Amino acid sequence: MRFSSSIVLLFVCLTALNCAKTKKTSSATFNTLVWSDEFDNDGPINPKNWFHQTQLPAGGDWYGGLINHYTNRIENSYVKDGFLNIVAKKELFEDQGEIKQYTSARLNSKFAFTYGKVEARVKLPFGIGTWPAIWMLNKNIDEPGAYWQQQGYGTTYWPVCGEVDILEHWGKKQNRIQSAVHTASSAGDDVVNLGGQVLENVSNQFHVYSMAWTEDKIVFSVDDVVHYVYEPELKNPETWPFTTDQYILLNIAIEPDIDPSFEESAMVVDYIRVYQ
């Protein structure tokens, strides 16, 4: 009986050890801060961390029929009292030979990484027709005017490069936020890899939006509540281009159905942090 008990105990220990190893490799713990912006210094954004993407795509409009200019003006992106403000404004503004009635900002991070966790504490803008986002693109995207394209990395067109939407919010769906993954097999208006949740007061209260990216899956959550996991069984270039560096984008887009009474609103960011 004693010998049998020992065998059973040994089996249990080995099983537990194997399970622990499996858990460790399939769900990494990211607790080392490798990059962040705490937005501590009032004034323009930190140029060591961020690049203003302002160049219009061919045709004079941003993808998706957006009706705004992105600018590098302090009126559209600035730091005050420890917060980054990305401001969408109703105003006539001419740039690159195009006159538009709305302005905003689109920031590219000058930091890129493979596998890790992004956390951002954010308060979202008001307004039907506003479309704020915190998202990621592979730095190999071939997109004229993007920071990493200008550094010589642009080799691959969207959506083959892969896109990860940590946070999207549409003012016409107030308090519902969404996360999505765009790949060659699921992109644009036909994207099926998505999930979301309804929150309380997203435009008056801060929430912590998170994305954890491992070799196996991408997990999206808000305030530690998971609302979507992307974990395709078949991983190939069409479903899983997420094996190389991605960078972070922050922006507010303006859709054609913007409320005519809209004047100005901001996405306010307390911090954004990357852990590995």
NUBARO-633104 format. One record per residue (C-alpha): residue number from 1; x, y, z. Coordinates in steps of 0.1 Angstrom, whole numbers. Layout:
NUM:X:Y:Z;
...
//
This chain:
1:0:0:0;
2:28:24:9;
3:46:17:-24;
4:13:22:-44;
5:7:55:-26;
6:42:67:-35;
7:36:58:-71;
8:4:78:-71;
9:20:107:-54;
10:48:107:-80;
11:23:106:-108;
12:4:135:-94;
13:35:156:-90;
14:47:149:-125;
15:13:158:-139;
16:12:190:-120;
17:47:199:-132;
18:37:192:-168;
19:6:213:-164;
20:26:241:-149;
21:51:240:-178;
22:22:240:-203;
23:5:270:-186;
24:38:289:-185;
25:44:285:-222;
26:9:291:-234;
27:1:322:-213;
28:30:344:-206;
29:31:368:-177;
30:42:403:-188;
31:54:423:-158;
32:85:441:-170;
33:79:477:-181;
34:98:482:-214;
35:83:514:-227;
36:58:540:-216;
37:46:576:-217;
38:32:590:-185;
39:25:624:-201;
40:41:643:-172;
41:54:674:-191;
42:30:700:-203;
43:32:712:-239;
44:37:694:-272;
45:39:656:-273;
46:73:640:-266;
47:89:637:-300;
48:112:609:-288;
49:81:588:-283;
50:56:599:-310;
51:54:609:-346;
52:25:629:-361;
53:12:611:-392;
54:-4:637:-414;
55:2:627:-451;
56:-31:620:-469;
57:-34:587:-488;
58:-36:590:-526;
59:-70:605:-535;
60:-70:630:-507;
61:-90:612:-481;
62:-82:588:-453;
63:-93:552:-457;
64:-130:545:-448;
65:-142:578:-462;
66:-131:599:-432;
67:-136:636:-435;
68:-109:650:-413;
69:-73:662:-416;
70:-47:649:-391;
71:-24:677:-381;
72:8:682:-361;
73:-6:713:-344;
74:-6:717:-307;
75:-44:725:-309;
76:-50:689:-319;
77:-25:671:-296;
78:-9:683:-264;
79:-1:674:-228;
80:-16:692:-199;
81:-18:684:-162;
82:-4:649:-167;
83:-28:639:-196;
84:-24:636:-233;
85:-53:653:-251;
86:-60:643:-287;
87:-86:668:-298;
88:-111:665:-327;
89:-123:700:-338;
90:-148:714:-362;
91:-129:740:-383;
92:-121:747:-419;
93:-85:736:-425;
94:-65:734:-457;
95:-36:710:-460;
96:-20:692:-490;
97:-43:710:-514;
98:-74:697:-496;
99:-99:717:-475;
100:-117:697:-448;
101:-141:708:-421;
102:-126:688:-392;
103:-92:683:-377;
104:-76:657:-353;
105:-43:640:-347;
106:-29:606:-355;
107:2:595:-335;
108:26:567:-344;
109:48:554:-316;
110:85:553:-323;
111:87:521:-303;
112:78:487:-318;
113:78:453:-301;
114:70:416:-305;
115:48:400:-278;
116:38:418:-247;
117:11:437:-230;
118:-3:472:-236;
119:-22:491:-210;
120:-37:525:-215;
121:-59:545:-191;
122:-82:565:-213;
123:-113:587:-213;
124:-131:588:-247;
125:-146:617:-266;
126:-182:625:-271;
127:-200:629:-304;
128:-219:609:-329;
129:-195:604:-358;
130:-163:604:-337;
131:-142:573:-340;
132:-113:572:-314;
133:-89:543:-314;
134:-58:528:-298;
135:-44:502:-321;
136:-13:486:-336;
137:2:480:-371;
138:32:459:-381;
139:61:483:-387;
140:65:466:-421;
141:33:482:-434;
142:37:499:-468;
143:19:532:-461;
144:34:564:-473;
145:37:590:-445;
146:38:565:-416;
147:68:567:-393;
148:82:532:-399;
149:77:535:-436;
150:99:565:-435;
151:125:545:-416;
152:127:520:-445;
153:106:492:-432;
154:76:494:-455;
155:73:462:-475;
156:38:448:-469;
157:4:461:-477;
158:-26:462:-453;
159:-42:439:-442;
160:-15:413:-449;
161:8:431:-425;
162:-17:426:-397;
163:-36:451:-375;
164:-46:448:-338;
165:-73:472:-325;
166:-69:474:-288;
167:-98:499:-285;
168:-123:513:-309;
169:-153:534:-300;
170:-180:549:-322;
171:-199:579:-308;
172:-231:565:-324;
173:-227:535:-301;
174:-220:554:-269;
175:-204:533:-241;
176:-198:502:-263;
177:-162:495:-270;
178:-147:470:-294;
179:-115:452:-301;
180:-107:435:-334;
181:-79:418:-354;
182:-75:424:-391;
183:-56:400:-413;
184:-56:388:-449;
185:-85:364:-440;
186:-106:390:-420;
187:-103:427:-427;
188:-121:460:-431;
189:-159:459:-433;
190:-157:421:-435;
191:-138:416:-403;
192:-151:387:-382;
193:-124:386:-355;
194:-138:410:-330;
195:-155:414:-296;
196:-166:441:-272;
197:-184:451:-241;
198:-206:478:-228;
199:-190:500:-201;
200:-202:527:-178;
201:-196:563:-188;
202:-166:559:-212;
203:-166:596:-220;
204:-167:608:-184;
205:-147:581:-166;
206:-113:566:-172;
207:-110:529:-180;
208:-79:507:-184;
209:-78:491:-219;
210:-55:462:-223;
211:-41:438:-249;
212:-19:408:-241;
213:-1:393:-271;
214:17:359:-270;
215:29:334:-295;
216:-5:317:-293;
217:-32:343:-288;
218:-42:379:-283;
219:-64:387:-253;
220:-84:420:-250;
221:-98:434:-218;
222:-111:465:-200;
223:-105:469:-163;
224:-93:433:-163;
225:-126:420:-177;
226:-118:400:-209;
227:-142:405:-238;
228:-123:389:-267;
229:-96:363:-274;
230:-81:358:-308;
231:-66:323:-310;
232:-69:308:-345;
233:-64:270:-346;
234:-46:273:-380;
235:-18:298:-378;
236:-4:309:-412;
237:3:342:-429;
238:-34:348:-436;
239:-45:343:-400;
240:-15:350:-379;
241:9:377:-392;
242:17:385:-356;
243:52:372:-353;
244:72:405:-358;
245:73:440:-344;
246:41:461:-341;
247:38:498:-332;
248:11:518:-315;
249:-13:543:-330;
250:-36:568:-312;
251:-61:588:-331;
252:-96:602:-334;
253:-112:598:-369;
254:-143:617:-381;
255:-169:598:-400;
256:-192:614:-426;
257:-222:610:-403;
258:-207:634:-377;
259:-234:652:-357;
260:-238:687:-373;
261:-237:703:-338;
262:-203:687:-330;
263:-177:713:-322;
264:-149:698:-302;
265:-141:668:-280;
266:-109:650:-268;
267:-96:615:-261;
268:-77:619:-228;
269:-49:595:-220;
270:-35:592:-185;
271:-7:568:-195;
272:2:541:-220;
273:26:513:-210;
274:41:483:-227;
275:52:452:-206;
276:71:422:-216;
//
